[in-house]
Amino acid sequence: MVKDPVSNAAPGAGGAVKSRRNPAADDGTAGSTGDGAQWAAVVARDGSADGQFVYAVRTTGVYCRPSCPSRTARRENVRFFETTHAARAAGFRACKRCRPDAAPLALQQADAVLAACRALEASDSGIALAALAAAAGLSAHHFHRVFKRVTGVTPKAYFRAVQTRRVQSGLPAASSVTEAIYASGYNSAGRFYGSGAAALGMAPLAYRAGGAGQSIAYAVESCSLGQVIVAATARGVCAIELGDAGADLGERLRRRFPKAHFTPGDADFRRHVAQVLAYIEHPQGLLDLPLDVQGTVFQQRVWQALRAIPSGRTISYAELAGAIGRPGAARAVAQACASNPLAVAVPCHRVVRGDGALSGYRWGVERKAELLRREAREIR
């Protein structure tokens, strides 16, 4: 019989626990002892490992996420499980502190941010940060940090972008630029020219004329997946595409921006290209680049949710539709993924069919499979 050392109990893992035994754990069959990488993730409380496995502590009888903030148990009392179902089947119960049966924290935060984005998109005059944070159940400071991490911008900047998109969509049909500005929700033309105009990446009249004169830097490089083209405006990267022939990729870019002026780019742009190439070979986490991507409100929601999926994980089209608050819109989500112009930066390769099959990929299913294989390799 194995005696449980009460002193090893983690007080945060399901509350204070008196001495108890878990027969399923004591007999040594509760789960694998794991490898060094799993234990290192637990010790470091590595949030990026959440969803890849759970660990159970036989002295408390609970199982936790790798990122659980509870006091670290002794190594000899820890067992690892690939799924929460396996941990429950072995007789353990879920930790009340880290809630391992709930959606991964990254997806919970993505849900909160997407709800805030929808509220901002429906607003005519914007919403105070405190109100957005309260709706998400977070403090204003924490929510501001989470929102910026998920979207790349602050809530205030996001609402300015919403107003700018309204101007963009209204410019072609408006009788004047001023009419489009006021119709989009700006209360003065001066406010638009002081903030929103810069988000267009060009002057409003130039945008209305089809973007004539816009400068785009681009480069075509060889990589282990074939050829890759990277293009960027003054605001950020606007295209990352993979293919077999560089000439075809260049022609596709010119068709997308028929009136733009193309340049080789400066040192900052070349650093962006180097980042893309390095990420393709060793995909870890999120490719952190300034982005300039145009899309419908629905497409933007899908693309934001894609960037919240942890590296090495996959999600079904139906699950992604649910994550953005549109259950039943799996087909529309698939179309938004197919319209994604930013390979790897907006990781649509992490979306699969409900049965786990890879389904399609804009740049080839073989490349999709290889990217997923590399991500799995990097997190081992």
VEXDRENTI-779532 format. One record per residue (C-alpha): x, y, z; residue in one letter. Coordinates in steps of 0.1 Angstrom, whole numbers, padded with zeros to 4 digits, always signed. Layout:
// residues N
XYZa ...
This chain:
// residues 380
+0000+0000+0000m +0013+0034-0009v +0010+0062+0017k +0002+0097+0003d +0024+0124+0015p -0001+0152+0025v +0026+0178+0024s +0028+0175-0014n -0009+0186-0019a -0013+0216-0042a -0037+0239-0023p -0050+0256-0054g -0058+0223-0072a -0094+0217-0063g -0090+0233-0028g -0075+0221+0004a -0072+0184+0005v -0069+0160+0034k -0049+0128+0031s -0066+0105+0006r -0056+0077-0017r -0065+0073-0054n -0063+0035-0061p -0062+0041-0099a -0031+0063-0094a -0014+0041-0067d -0012+0010-0089d +0010+0028-0114g -0014+0025-0143t -0030+0059-0141a -0010+0074-0169g +0024+0077-0184s +0053+0092-0164t +0058+0115-0194g +0091+0129-0207d +0112+0158-0197g +0095+0182-0220a +0061+0176-0203q +0075+0180-0168w +0094+0211-0179a +0061+0226-0192a +0044+0219-0159v +0073+0235-0139v +0073+0265-0162a +0035+0267-0162r +0037+0270-0199d +0004+0281-0213g +0014+0271-0249s +0013+0234-0237a -0024+0237-0226d -0045+0213-0247g -0016+0191-0256q -0018+0170-0223f -0030+0172-0187v -0011+0161-0156y -0026+0145-0125a -0013+0145-0089v -0021+0114-0070r -0018+0130-0036t -0047+0154-0044t -0066+0132-0069g -0070+0161-0094v -0057+0167-0129y -0047+0201-0142c -0036+0221-0173r +0002+0225-0177p -0003+0262-0169s -0022+0256-0136c -0010+0282-0110p -0012+0258-0081s +0020+0249-0062r +0040+0224-0082t +0037+0188-0069a +0066+0165-0064r +0077+0148-0097r +0071+0113-0083e +0035+0120-0077n +0027+0133-0112v +0013+0113-0141r +0005+0126-0176f -0025+0120-0198f -0031+0129-0234e -0067+0138-0228t -0089+0149-0199t -0112+0119-0206h -0082+0095-0199a -0075+0113-0166a -0111+0110-0155r -0112+0074-0165a -0082+0068-0142a -0102+0082-0113g -0090+0118-0112f -0112+0148-0110r -0108+0182-0127a -0089+0210-0109c -0113+0238-0098k -0087+0264-0102r -0074+0259-0138c -0106+0241-0151r -0088+0218-0176p -0122+0206-0190d -0130+0242-0202a -0119+0256-0235a -0082+0265-0237p -0075+0299-0222l -0064+0312-0256a -0098+0304-0271l -0117+0318-0241q -0098+0350-0245q -0104+0349-0283a -0142+0346-0276d -0141+0376-0253a -0122+0397-0278v -0144+0386-0307l -0175+0396-0287a -0159+0430-0281a -0151+0433-0318c -0187+0426-0327r -0199+0452-0302a -0174+0478-0316l -0185+0470-0351e -0221+0475-0342a -0214+0508-0324s -0218+0542-0340d -0196+0561-0315s -0174+0535-0299g -0175+0518-0264i -0155+0528-0233a -0127+0504-0224l -0143+0498-0189a -0176+0487-0205a -0158+0463-0229l -0137+0448-0200a -0168+0444-0178a -0186+0425-0205a -0156+0402-0208a -0154+0397-0170g -0118+0412-0169l -0102+0442-0154s -0097+0471-0179a -0059+0467-0178h -0060+0430-0183h -0086+0432-0211f -0066+0459-0229h -0036+0437-0229r -0055+0406-0240v -0073+0425-0268f -0040+0439-0282k -0023+0405-0280r -0052+0388-0299v -0059+0415-0325t -0025+0433-0327g -0042+0467-0319v -0059+0484-0290t -0097+0486-0287p -0096+0523-0296k -0075+0516-0327a -0098+0487-0337y -0128+0510-0336f -0109+0535-0358r -0103+0507-0382a -0140+0499-0382v -0148+0535-0391q -0122+0534-0418t -0136+0503-0433r -0170+0520-0433r -0154+0549-0453v -0137+0524-0476q -0170+0506-0484s -0188+0539-0487g -0164+0558-0509l -0172+0542-0543p -0210+0550-0540a -0208+0583-0521a -0212+0616-0540s -0181+0629-0521s -0154+0619-0497v -0170+0641-0470t -0203+0622-0473e -0186+0589-0469a -0167+0602-0438i -0199+0614-0420y -0218+0582-0430a -0192+0560-0414s -0197+0575-0379g -0170+0602-0378y -0185+0634-0362n -0161+0656-0382s -0140+0654-0413a -0110+0667-0393g -0112+0638-0369r -0111+0614-0398f -0081+0631-0415y -0064+0632-0381g -0066+0595-0374s -0086+0573-0399g -0071+0585-0431a -0037+0570-0422a -0054+0535-0418a -0063+0535-0455l -0027+0533-0464g -0033+0561-0490m -0053+0593-0494a -0091+0588-0495p -0094+0600-0531l -0066+0576-0542a -0084+0547-0525y -0116+0557-0542r -0097+0556-0575a -0086+0521-0569g -0054+0526-0550g -0035+0541-0579a +0000+0552-0568g +0001+0529-0537q +0036+0516-0531s +0040+0479-0523i +0074+0462-0516a +0076+0426-0525y +0102+0397-0527a +0100+0362-0540v +0123+0337-0522e +0129+0299-0522s +0121+0279-0492c +0117+0242-0483s +0080+0244-0493l +0087+0258-0528g +0085+0295-0535q +0071+0322-0512v +0062+0357-0520i +0060+0384-0493v +0045+0418-0499a +0039+0448-0477a +0025+0483-0478t +0036+0511-0455a +0012+0497-0428r +0023+0461-0428g +0025+0428-0446v -0004+0424-0471c +0005+0391-0488a +0023+0359-0480i +0017+0331-0506e +0033+0298-0514l +0037+0282-0548g +0058+0263-0572d +0068+0292-0595a +0079+0326-0584g +0066+0342-0617a +0031+0329-0610d +0032+0343-0575l +0043+0377-0588g +0016+0378-0614e -0011+0369-0588r +0001+0398-0567l -0001+0422-0596r -0037+0411-0604r -0046+0417-0568r -0031+0452-0569f -0034+0463-0605p -0027+0500-0599k +0000+0498-0573a +0037+0507-0577h +0060+0478-0567f +0094+0482-0551t +0122+0460-0538p +0116+0473-0502g +0139+0486-0475d +0158+0470-0446a +0127+0467-0424d +0108+0449-0452f +0138+0425-0457r +0136+0417-0420r +0100+0408-0424h +0109+0385-0453v +0136+0368-0432a +0110+0363-0403q +0086+0346-0427v +0113+0323-0441l +0125+0314-0406a +0090+0307-0394y +0083+0284-0423i +0113+0262-0414e +0106+0263-0376h +0070+0274-0369p +0066+0283-0332q +0039+0304-0316g +0025+0333-0336l +0043+0349-0365l +0046+0384-0351d +0045+0409-0380l +0026+0441-0387p -0003+0432-0409l -0023+0451-0435d -0050+0428-0446v -0084+0439-0461q -0115+0418-0457g -0151+0418-0448t -0161+0420-0411v -0168+0382-0411f -0135+0374-0427q -0117+0396-0402q -0134+0377-0373r -0123+0344-0388v -0088+0355-0394w -0085+0369-0358q -0097+0336-0344a -0072+0317-0365l -0044+0337-0349r -0056+0326-0315a -0052+0288-0322i -0020+0276-0305p +0008+0263-0326s +0006+0225-0330g -0032+0224-0324r -0060+0220-0350t -0096+0230-0349i -0126+0220-0371s -0144+0244-0393y -0175+0239-0371a -0155+0246-0339e -0141+0277-0355l -0176+0289-0364a -0187+0284-0328g -0156+0303-0316a -0167+0334-0335i -0203+0332-0323g -0216+0318-0356r -0225+0282-0351p -0238+0266-0383g -0216+0289-0404a -0189+0263-0410a -0192+0266-0448r -0187+0304-0446a -0158+0299-0423v -0142+0276-0448a -0146+0302-0475q -0130+0328-0453a -0100+0305-0447c -0098+0300-0485a -0097+0338-0489s -0069+0343-0464n -0040+0362-0482p -0015+0356-0454l -0001+0320-0453a +0014+0311-0419v +0008+0346-0404a -0029+0338-0404v -0026+0301-0398p -0056+0287-0417c -0036+0254-0421h -0046+0246-0385r -0083+0241-0395v -0094+0206-0405v -0126+0187-0411r -0147+0174-0383g -0133+0139-0388d -0097+0152-0386g -0090+0150-0423a -0069+0178-0437l -0095+0190-0463s -0083+0216-0487g -0056+0243-0484y -0052+0273-0507r -0015+0265-0512w -0018+0227-0514g -0027+0200-0490v +0008+0187-0490e +0021+0220-0477r -0006+0220-0450k +0004+0186-0438a +0040+0195-0437e +0034+0227-0417l +0014+0208-0392l +0041+0182-0390r +0067+0209-0383r +0046+0225-0356e +0042+0192-0339a +0080+0187-0341r +0087+0221-0326e +0066+0216-0295i +0080+0182-0285r 
